[in-house]
Amino acid sequence: MSASEPAIPVRRELWILPATPGGRFGLGLKCAVLRRCPYCGHGNIFQNYWVLRDHCPTCGVAFEREDGYFLGAYVLNLVVAEFLGLGLALVLIFMTGLRSADFMVQWVVIVALAVIFPVLLFPYSRSAWMALDLALHPPFNAAERQLRGNLARYDDPPRRA
């Protein structure tokens, strides 16, 4: 293997996602929910439920490109999880009312939701953050693709009219 060739095999199907930012983001979110690579749409990008792989097993793109790259994912996780928890807490309160007998049970459930949701949504927030980053900063030239991983040996993606 030469020094210019990537250590991880890279497939040509990298640019199957549409070049339009809206289409790319929609498909990226679908990939985030399915826990697949937002760049190629293939591969399981997690080693297990919690641990993200360093590179996509299909296209070879590097996921964590710099220190602190996933800080936005943590904020996204917290905001989404707490809004879900708050929404379910309000539904619970309105369904049962504020009777004193149910009040303690309600608060135990609400606190449990506030703790459990961020933990359960953690891997999805990381893959959603990568999809958002790809939609906002698509790698259209070789220098950007080099920064994003082992993609420098390919030409620019096909542009749609």
C-alpha positions in Angstrom: 0.0 0.0 0.0 1.4 3.4 -1.0 1.5 6.4 1.2 -1.1 8.2 -0.9 -3.6 5.4 -0.7 -6.0 5.4 2.3 -5.6 2.7 4.9 -9.4 2.1 4.8 -11.0 1.0 1.5 -13.1 3.8 0.0 -16.0 3.0 -2.3 -17.1 5.1 -5.2 -20.8 5.3 -4.0 -19.9 8.2 -1.6 -21.8 10.8 -3.5 -25.2 9.0 -3.7 -26.8 11.6 -1.5 -28.3 14.6 -3.4 -26.1 17.7 -3.7 -28.9 20.0 -2.6 -28.6 21.0 1.0 -32.3 20.3 1.8 -32.2 16.8 0.2 -28.9 16.0 1.8 -30.1 17.1 5.3 -33.3 15.1 5.0 -31.5 12.0 3.9 -28.8 12.7 6.6 -31.5 12.8 9.3 -32.9 9.5 8.0 -29.3 8.1 8.2 -29.0 9.5 11.7 -32.2 7.7 12.8 -30.9 4.5 11.2 -27.4 5.0 12.7 -25.8 5.0 9.2 -23.1 7.1 7.7 -24.5 10.5 6.6 -22.0 10.7 3.8 -22.8 7.4 1.9 -25.9 6.2 3.7 -24.4 2.7 4.3 -22.7 0.9 7.1 -23.3 0.7 10.8 -21.3 3.6 12.1 -21.4 2.4 15.8 -19.4 -0.4 17.2 -22.1 -0.9 19.8 -24.9 1.3 21.1 -22.5 3.9 22.6 -19.2 3.8 20.7 -18.9 5.6 17.4 -16.4 4.1 14.9 -13.4 6.2 13.8 -14.3 5.8 10.1 -17.2 4.7 8.1 -16.8 1.0 7.2 -18.2 1.6 3.7 -16.8 4.9 2.4 -13.9 5.5 4.9 -14.8 9.0 5.9 -13.4 10.1 9.3 -16.2 11.0 11.7 -14.4 13.1 14.4 -12.4 15.6 12.5 -11.1 17.8 15.3 -11.2 18.0 19.1 -14.5 19.2 20.3 -16.3 18.3 17.0 -19.2 16.7 18.9 -19.8 19.5 21.4 -22.8 20.7 19.3 -24.1 17.1 19.4 -24.2 17.3 23.2 -26.1 20.5 23.1 -28.5 19.0 20.5 -28.9 15.9 22.6 -29.7 17.9 25.7 -32.2 20.3 24.0 -34.1 17.5 22.2 -34.1 15.2 25.2 -35.3 17.8 27.6 -38.1 19.0 25.3 -39.3 15.4 24.9 -39.1 15.0 28.6 -41.0 18.3 29.3 -43.6 17.4 26.7 -44.2 14.0 28.2 -44.2 15.5 31.7 -46.9 18.0 30.7 -49.0 15.2 29.2 -48.6 13.2 32.4 -49.6 16.2 34.5 -52.6 17.0 32.4 -53.8 13.4 32.3 -53.5 12.8 36.0 -54.1 16.3 37.4 -52.2 17.7 40.3 -53.7 15.5 43.1 -51.5 15.2 46.1 -51.6 11.4 45.9 -50.1 11.4 42.4 -47.8 14.4 42.8 -44.8 12.4 44.1 -45.2 9.7 41.5 -45.4 12.4 38.8 -42.2 14.0 39.9 -40.3 10.7 40.1 -41.4 9.9 36.5 -40.5 13.4 35.3 -37.0 13.2 36.9 -36.5 9.7 35.5 -37.4 11.0 32.0 -35.0 13.9 32.3 -32.2 11.5 33.1 -33.1 8.7 30.7 -33.8 10.6 27.5 -30.3 12.2 27.1 -28.7 8.8 27.7 -30.9 7.0 25.2 -30.6 9.7 22.5 -26.8 10.1 22.8 -25.8 8.1 19.7 -28.6 9.6 17.6 -27.5 13.1 18.5 -24.0 12.3 17.3 -25.1 11.0 13.9 -27.7 13.8 13.6 -24.9 16.3 14.2 -22.8 14.8 11.5 -25.8 15.0 9.1 -26.2 18.7 10.0 -22.5 19.4 9.5 -22.6 17.7 6.1 -25.7 19.7 5.0 -24.1 23.0 6.1 -20.5 22.3 5.0 -20.6 19.8 2.0 -17.0 18.7 1.0 -17.0 19.9 -2.6 -13.3 20.1 -3.3 -10.3 17.9 -2.7 -8.8 20.0 0.2 -12.1 19.9 2.1 -12.5 16.2 1.5 -8.9 15.6 2.8 -9.9 17.3 6.0 -13.0 15.2 6.3 -11.2 11.9 5.9 -9.8 9.6 3.2 -11.6 11.1 0.3 -8.9 13.1 -1.5 -8.3 10.6 -4.3 -11.7 11.2 -5.9 -12.9 13.9 -8.2 -15.6 16.4 -7.2 -19.0 15.0 -6.8 -21.4 15.3 -9.7 -23.3 18.5 -9.7 -26.9 18.6 -10.6 -28.4 21.2 -12.8 
